Amino acid sequence: MDIKSFLLNNKILPNIAGFNYLISAVDETKNYHLNNKGKCQITKYLYPKIAKDNNVTASSVGRGIRYCISKIKDEKFLEIGLNKNPTNSEVIVFFAIMWIKKGDIWIILY
């Protein structure tokens, strides 16, 4: 399941603050890893990049993502294998690292 489906299935609509930031964060983390073969620094790289793309501050991005995550019931996170109250980084990394198809090989990113 991708992050957008997960959010929509849990009645988090695109008008909720942080919805698009969270989707962008997951996509950017995937792309960063595939292109740079390294870990993406959430607060030093990811939030500022998304903030610049949306003409907001990095703290607004983090706050929006946290708000979006807070609207999801705790048991929904448990169902997919996350902690009851996951951090922004845990949710972003969870969806970014699950499985990425590269050619015919499926790889898991850590």
N, C-alpha and C positions, 0 to 999 in steps of 0.2 A: 504494500500500500504506500502511496506517495503522500507527502505532507498535505497537499491540497485536498485530496480525497479524505484523509484523516480529519482535517479541520471541518470540511463540509459535512461529513458523516456525524460529527459531534456538534452540529448546529452552530458552528462558528462561521459567520457569513463574511463576505469580502468587505462589508462596511465596518467591521470591528477593527479598532486600532491595532495595528501590528500584523494583520492578516497577510498583506502583501510583503511586509518586511520579513516575516518568517519564511515565506516561500522564496523570496530573493536570497535570504541567508542560506537556506538549504542548497539552492542551485549554485550559488557562488562558492560554497564550501566544496561541493562536488567538483566543480570546474577547477578550483584552486588546487585540489589534490591531484587531479588527473594531469594538469599542466605543469605543476611545480613539484610533484612527488613529495610533498611535505605536509605538515600540519598547518592548518589555517588558524591564525591567531584571531580569536573572536573579537576581543575588544580593541586590539591594536590595528587590525586590518579590516575585518569584516564590517563592523558597525560603521566606521568612518567611510568605507566605500559605499555602502547602502545609503548612508546619510547624504553623501555628495550627490549620488544619483537622484535623490528625492528632495534636495534642497532643505534638509532638516539637520539637526545636530545628531551626533553619535549617541548621546544619552537618550534622545527621543526614540531612536531606533531600538535601543535596549529596553526602554520602558514600554514601548508598543508591543514588542515581542513578549515581554513578561506579562503584560495585560492579556494578550491573546491566549497565552498558555494558561493563565489563571482561570479563564472561563471554561476550561475543559474539566470535567469531573475526574477526580483522582483515580477511580477504578478503571477508567479508559486507558490511562497510562500503564496501569498494572497489566491490563489485557495484552498490551503489545510488548511488554517486557521492560518497561522503564520503572523507575522509582515512583512512589506515590506523589511526591511533589518535585518533579524534575526541574533542574535549572534550565535557563535558556540554552546554554552550551550543550547540555545533555540531549535536549530535544533536537537541536540543529544537527548535532553530530550523529544522533541515532538515525535520522532520516537520510543524512548524507552518506553514511557509511554502510547502510544495510547491504545492499547489493548494487553493484554497477556493472552493466554489461559492456565489456570492451571486446569488440569483435565477437568471437564465439566463446570467449572465456569469461566466466563470472568470477569476479574477485570481491573479497570483502576487505574494506579499508579499516585500518585501526588508527 
